[in-house]
Amino acid sequence: MKAPFLRLRRLGAFAGGVAVVSLALLAASEFFLRRFPPRDFRPYLGDDSGLTGPFRADNRYGVQYRSWEEFEEDYRGRIDELRDVSQSPRCWAMFGSSFVHMVGALADTTRASLPDRPVFNLGRNELPFIRAAQIQLLLDHGMKPERIFFVLIPGDAWPLTAHSLSQIHVTSRGGIAYTPHVPDGSSGAILSRCRLGMLAWVRTGRHQAVPMFPHRYCAKGVPSGVLADLRQILTGLGEAGRRHAVPITVVLLPDHQQILRGVKFGLQDQLSPICREAGLDVCDVRQPFLEAEDKKNLFIPDKHYSERGNRLLLTALLAHLSDDTSPRQRMAGNGGKGP
């Protein structure tokens, strides 16, 4: 009788030891994550993230700069370089991703092709909602370009599949953090209090607005929640343009897979009516790209537009804008609803 009893005692002692060690490891891991969170985990820790920046919360775009001075500091030197350009009544202001800003892209192509046309672009990639906030701030601060171009490529919608506008949390120090989606009930409450559990949840991607949505799927169209966020951003832009009597053209660019692989133009088809409802001019340049010969030469290996692709884009924009009537006269004639 003693041998089985001793075996049970040893087994119990072993199990207890494993439990103690496991609890100690879990406690150490929790302590470590609270003191030294991984860089990619910090945006989900709210004010505990330590993230800093120039922003405040905004009901329309999720964020806005706290002041004009903080915006100038964020773009130290760049605003001074562009001050004369931005004050020209013939200025075109361009906001977008690297398809606008990178060397030789749309902004540079416009400057080279239209040397008498002042072009304002900030030269940095920003998330779409930050670009919209920048336009709002610049207009409110007195910038009055002849036209603003808000350039979108299908991949620009992808950040909103990861974090919706409602998930944006501006920290007390002005940084951009995000509130992760968690399950309802007790499991969500536990995740919110346990760093180790939250890290595991984030690493699975289940915290996202649309969990694990592939970047390449954006071209085919985005879910209703993402589309609602884009509608909110575009509606804000339309209101800002009308309030300041500055026409805004949303330029919908095709991406590599749409031109070379026959992927449908789902996102462009979703956004065009939203832009028009918001009182925005919309320029969908898919047709010139689809009709071009030797389509592969419209792109460089990293799938940005080539020099030829950027010239084709500018030609399509100019064709869209070809009208003897000035943009502001068109706005007035439309009752302020856009070009």
KEGU-102978 format. One record per residue (C-alpha): x, y, z; residue number from 0. Coordinates in Angstrom, 3 decimals. Example, Ala and Ser with C-alpha at 12.3 -4.5 7.8 and 13.67 -1.06 7.14 Angstrom:
<rs>
R       c1       c2       c3   i
R   12.300   -4.500    7.800   0
R   13.670   -1.060    7.140   1
</rs>
This chain:
<rs>
R       c1       c2       c3   i
R    0.000    0.000    0.000   0
R    2.868    2.351    0.704   1
R    4.366    2.213   -2.799   2
R    1.245    3.488   -4.654   3
R    0.753    6.137   -1.956   4
R    4.353    7.315   -2.319   5
R    3.998    7.430   -6.091   6
R    0.882    9.567   -5.731   7
R    2.677   11.896   -3.334   8
R    5.605   12.235   -5.690   9
R    3.289   12.838   -8.635  10
R    1.398   15.470   -6.645  11
R    4.629   17.137   -5.595  12
R    5.838   17.140   -9.174  13
R    2.557   18.653  -10.415  14
R    2.671   21.254   -7.662  15
R    6.238   22.136   -8.580  16
R    5.296   22.496  -12.246  17
R    2.384   24.726  -11.252  18
R    4.575   26.922   -9.047  19
R    7.232   27.259  -11.742  20
R    4.584   27.992  -14.389  21
R    2.992   30.660  -12.229  22
R    6.393   32.163  -11.544  23
R    7.194   32.247  -15.266  24
R    3.815   33.797  -16.042  25
R    4.318   36.427  -13.347  26
R    7.815   37.182  -14.624  27
R    6.524   37.443  -18.192  28
R    3.732   39.778  -17.106  29
R    6.188   41.929  -15.167  30
R    8.593   42.051  -18.116  31
R    5.827   43.051  -20.555  32
R    4.745   45.842  -18.250  33
R    8.283   47.169  -17.928  34
R    9.630   46.417  -21.409  35
R    6.788   45.945  -23.921  36
R    7.881   45.022  -27.482  37
R    7.855   47.929  -29.913  38
R    5.035   46.471  -32.016  39
R    2.912   45.915  -28.894  40
R    3.227   49.432  -27.477  41
R    0.488   50.982  -29.687  42
R   -2.075   48.815  -27.867  43
R   -1.217   49.997  -24.365  44
R   -2.996   53.360  -24.416  45
R   -1.413   55.976  -22.163  46
R    0.932   53.296  -20.795  47
R    2.530   53.034  -24.236  48
R    4.696   56.118  -23.723  49
R    4.000   57.116  -27.331  50
R    4.361   60.810  -28.052  51
R    3.362   63.031  -30.941  52
R    1.726   66.293  -32.008  53
R   -1.871   65.072  -32.056  54
R   -5.151   65.410  -30.208  55
R   -8.328   63.387  -30.627  56
R  -10.771   64.456  -33.340  57
R  -14.325   63.266  -33.907  58
R  -14.061   63.433  -37.704  59
R  -10.626   62.080  -38.600  60
R   -9.650   60.354  -35.378  61
R   -6.723   62.749  -34.921  62
R   -5.859   66.381  -35.512  63
R   -2.760   68.418  -34.753  64
R   -2.923   70.161  -31.386  65
R   -1.800   73.436  -32.954  66
R   -0.350   74.952  -36.092  67
R    2.980   75.298  -34.294  68
R    3.121   71.560  -33.596  69
R    2.347   70.852  -37.244  70
R    5.194   73.140  -38.313  71
R    7.503   71.401  -35.878  72
R    6.419   67.990  -37.182  73
R    7.409   69.131  -40.677  74
R   10.389   71.192  -39.549  75
R   11.781   73.152  -42.467  76
R    9.379   71.729  -45.042  77
R    6.626   74.264  -44.333  78
R    9.132   77.131  -44.657  79
R   10.328   75.734  -47.994  80
R    6.770   75.624  -49.294  81
R    5.466   78.883  -47.796  82
R    5.685   80.904  -51.025  83
R    4.268   78.006  -53.037  84
R    1.299   77.587  -50.704  85
R    0.401   81.288  -50.962  86
R    0.180   81.250  -54.754  87
R   -3.422   81.367  -56.057  88
R   -2.335   78.927  -58.802  89
R   -0.988   76.351  -56.346  90
R   -1.929   72.704  -56.625  91
R   -1.688   70.915  -53.273  92
R   -1.185   67.149  -53.457  93
R   -1.746   64.687  -50.613  94
R   -1.205   60.967  -50.903  95
R    1.182   58.098  -50.416  96
R    4.502   57.431  -52.105  97
R    2.625   57.527  -55.428  98
R    2.617   61.306  -54.845  99
R    5.775   61.888  -52.822 100
R    8.559   59.592  -53.948 101
R   11.220   60.917  -56.314 102
R    9.810   61.095  -59.830 103
R    6.214   60.415  -58.731 104
R    3.156   62.598  -59.384 105
R    4.337   65.751  -57.576 106
R    7.742   65.756  -59.267 107
R    6.224   64.875  -62.639 108
R    3.814   67.799  -62.344 109
R    6.624   70.215  -61.482 110
R    8.736   69.019  -64.403 111
R    5.878   69.063  -66.915 112
R    4.210   72.274  -65.699 113
R    7.084   74.495  -64.510 114
R    4.781   77.501  -64.129 115
R    2.441   75.584  -61.818 116
R    3.408   75.789  -58.096 117
R    3.030   72.365  -56.477 118
R    2.690   71.853  -52.708 119
R    3.357   68.420  -51.250 120
R    4.665   67.581  -47.819 121
R    6.920   64.775  -49.018 122
R    6.077   62.213  -46.352 123
R    3.817   59.181  -46.350 124
R    1.029   59.480  -43.801 125
R   -2.036   57.413  -43.013 126
R   -5.134   58.551  -44.958 127
R   -6.874   60.015  -41.924 128
R   -3.767   62.063  -41.065 129
R   -3.612   63.408  -44.640 130
R   -7.235   64.517  -44.328 131
R   -6.510   66.172  -40.975 132
R   -3.577   68.019  -42.567 133
R   -5.805   69.365  -45.346 134
R   -8.330   70.553  -42.769 135
R   -5.607   72.266  -40.722 136
R   -3.983   73.952  -43.734 137
R   -7.309   75.291  -44.996 138
R   -8.304   76.533  -41.558 139
R   -4.903   78.237  -41.271 140
R   -5.500   80.229  -44.451 141
R   -4.006   78.150  -47.255 142
R   -6.139   78.593  -50.370 143
R   -4.732   76.646  -53.313 144
R   -6.422   76.590  -56.682 145
R   -7.080   72.894  -56.149 146
R   -6.320   70.082  -53.741 147
R   -5.678   66.543  -54.951 148
R   -6.382   63.730  -52.487 149
R   -4.767   60.709  -54.126 150
R   -5.829   57.181  -53.151 151
R   -4.410   53.811  -54.211 152
R   -6.309   50.641  -53.138 153
R   -3.692   49.846  -50.503 154
R   -4.513   53.119  -48.716 155
R   -7.659   51.449  -47.391 156
R   -5.704   48.654  -45.751 157
R   -4.700   50.522  -42.537 158
R   -8.406   50.967  -41.798 159
R   -8.912   47.195  -41.969 160
R   -6.332   46.912  -39.191 161
R   -7.584   49.809  -37.046 162
R  -10.889   51.564  -37.535 163
R  -11.307   55.256  -36.752 164
R  -13.155   54.276  -33.583 165
R  -10.091   52.317  -32.389 166
R   -7.766   55.324  -32.546 167
R   -6.615   56.431  -29.113 168
R   -4.523   59.589  -28.853 169
R   -2.327   59.314  -25.789 170
R   -1.987   62.052  -23.205 171
R    1.371   62.877  -24.807 172
R   -0.037   63.217  -28.318 173
R    0.927   59.835  -29.767 174
R   -1.322   57.584  -31.827 175
R   -2.306   54.337  -30.121 176
R   -5.142   51.899  -30.826 177
R   -7.752   50.177  -28.722 178
R   -7.673   46.481  -29.661 179
R  -10.919   44.695  -30.351 180
R  -11.531   42.046  -27.666 181
R  -14.315   39.495  -27.167 182
R  -17.361   40.434  -25.137 183
R  -17.769   39.189  -21.617 184
R  -15.275   37.866  -19.081 185
R  -12.695   36.744  -21.653 186
R  -12.438   40.279  -23.000 187
R  -12.143   41.681  -19.483 188
R   -9.314   39.248  -18.707 189
R   -7.480   40.119  -21.916 190
R   -7.744   43.829  -21.131 191
R   -6.060   43.298  -17.757 192
R   -3.436   40.732  -18.720 193
R   -0.493   41.936  -20.809 194
R    0.613   38.428  -21.684 195
R   -2.863   37.456  -22.861 196
R   -3.259   40.703  -24.817 197
R    0.119   40.201  -26.501 198
R   -0.966   36.718  -27.618 199
R   -4.304   38.134  -28.817 200
R   -2.578   40.886  -30.803 201
R   -0.068   38.486  -32.341 202
R   -2.952   36.385  -33.703 203
R   -4.398   39.448  -35.463 204
R   -7.798   39.030  -33.808 205
R   -7.548   42.541  -32.353 206
R   -7.972   44.151  -35.778 207
R  -11.061   45.867  -37.171 208
R  -11.188   43.239  -39.938 209
R   -8.954   40.427  -38.683 210
R   -6.253   39.247  -41.077 211
R   -7.612   41.104  -44.109 212
R   -5.022   40.650  -46.912 213
R   -3.562   43.833  -48.375 214
R   -4.130   42.619  -51.939 215
R   -7.883   42.206  -51.339 216
R   -8.408   45.961  -50.955 217
R   -8.499   46.433  -54.731 218
R  -11.546   44.143  -54.948 219
R  -13.440   46.184  -52.361 220
R  -13.525   46.593  -48.596 221
R  -16.046   45.575  -45.906 222
R  -18.832   47.930  -44.866 223
R  -17.104   49.105  -41.672 224
R  -13.983   50.190  -43.558 225
R  -16.138   51.861  -46.195 226
R  -17.983   53.756  -43.449 227
R  -14.666   55.125  -42.168 228
R  -13.647   56.194  -45.674 229
R  -17.039   57.860  -46.088 230
R  -16.491   59.762  -42.832 231
R  -13.068   60.985  -43.983 232
R  -14.286   61.987  -47.445 233
R  -17.381   63.702  -46.065 234
R  -15.130   65.784  -43.807 235
R  -12.979   66.743  -46.782 236
R  -16.029   67.781  -48.789 237
R  -17.266   70.002  -45.977 238
R  -13.822   71.594  -45.563 239
R  -13.520   72.301  -49.276 240
R  -16.935   73.955  -49.451 241
R  -16.347   76.005  -46.314 242
R  -13.141   77.451  -47.753 243
R  -14.274   77.500  -51.408 244
R  -11.370   75.265  -52.466 245
R  -12.163   72.432  -54.886 246
R  -10.873   68.999  -53.912 247
R  -10.322   66.250  -56.460 248
R  -10.076   62.689  -55.204 249
R   -7.790   60.817  -57.601 250
R   -8.416   57.056  -57.649 251
R   -5.320   55.242  -58.880 252
R   -5.224   51.680  -60.215 253
R   -2.629   49.393  -58.734 254
R   -0.316   46.851  -60.307 255
R   -2.650   43.860  -59.975 256
R   -5.622   45.713  -61.448 257
R   -3.751   46.687  -64.609 258
R   -1.632   43.581  -65.163 259
R   -3.650   40.769  -63.553 260
R   -7.225   41.743  -64.301 261
R   -8.274   42.258  -60.671 262
R  -11.600   44.091  -60.462 263
R  -11.814   47.789  -59.590 264
R  -14.024   47.122  -56.591 265
R  -12.669   49.816  -54.288 266
R  -12.804   52.523  -56.964 267
R  -16.410   51.543  -57.710 268
R  -17.227   51.780  -53.999 269
R  -15.553   55.159  -53.503 270
R  -16.703   57.083  -56.596 271
R  -20.351   57.536  -55.472 272
R  -19.218   58.342  -51.913 273
R  -16.958   61.110  -53.231 274
R  -19.771   62.605  -55.288 275
R  -22.194   62.442  -52.353 276
R  -19.575   64.314  -50.302 277
R  -19.409   67.082  -52.922 278
R  -15.942   66.078  -54.091 279
R  -14.682   65.930  -57.627 280
R  -13.507   62.422  -58.460 281
R  -11.015   61.385  -61.123 282
R  -10.759   57.638  -61.769 283
R   -7.779   57.161  -64.084 284
R   -8.207   53.432  -64.740 285
R   -9.169   53.753  -68.406 286
R   -5.953   55.327  -69.763 287
R   -3.936   52.667  -67.936 288
R   -6.106   49.847  -69.264 289
R   -5.871   51.210  -72.809 290
R   -2.093   51.753  -72.711 291
R    0.197   49.531  -74.728 292
R    3.033   47.643  -73.047 293
R    1.372   47.893  -69.631 294
R    4.335   46.330  -67.815 295
R    6.382   49.429  -68.548 296
R    3.910   51.547  -66.609 297
R    5.399   50.133  -63.403 298
R    8.816   49.733  -61.834 299
R    9.786   46.497  -60.004 300
R    8.451   47.679  -56.627 301
R    5.032   48.227  -58.313 302
R    5.070   52.027  -58.183 303
R    4.466   53.854  -61.430 304
R    7.378   54.272  -63.805 305
R    8.248   57.597  -65.419 306
R    5.918   56.642  -68.255 307
R    3.183   55.687  -65.794 308
R    3.445   59.016  -63.975 309
R    3.306   60.953  -67.244 310
R    0.194   58.974  -68.197 311
R   -1.329   59.781  -64.811 312
R   -0.670   63.506  -65.191 313
R   -2.064   63.484  -68.741 314
R   -5.248   61.844  -67.423 315
R   -5.535   64.457  -64.670 316
R   -5.099   67.319  -67.110 317
R   -7.709   65.825  -69.410 318
R  -10.081   65.547  -66.455 319
R   -9.514   69.186  -65.528 320
R   -9.547   70.579  -69.073 321
R  -12.103   73.347  -68.851 322
R  -11.887   77.079  -69.496 323
R  -13.899   77.800  -66.379 324
R  -11.890   78.367  -63.214 325
R  -12.317   75.831  -60.368 326
R  -13.829   78.373  -57.965 327
R  -16.322   79.552  -60.607 328
R  -17.345   75.916  -61.080 329
R  -17.865   75.555  -57.338 330
R  -20.006   78.670  -57.239 331
R  -22.016   77.454  -60.196 332
R  -22.668   74.152  -58.413 333
R  -23.897   75.835  -55.287 334
R  -20.696   74.967  -53.451 335
R  -21.072   71.220  -54.034 336
R  -17.822   70.770  -55.870 337
R  -16.410   71.034  -59.371 338
</rs>
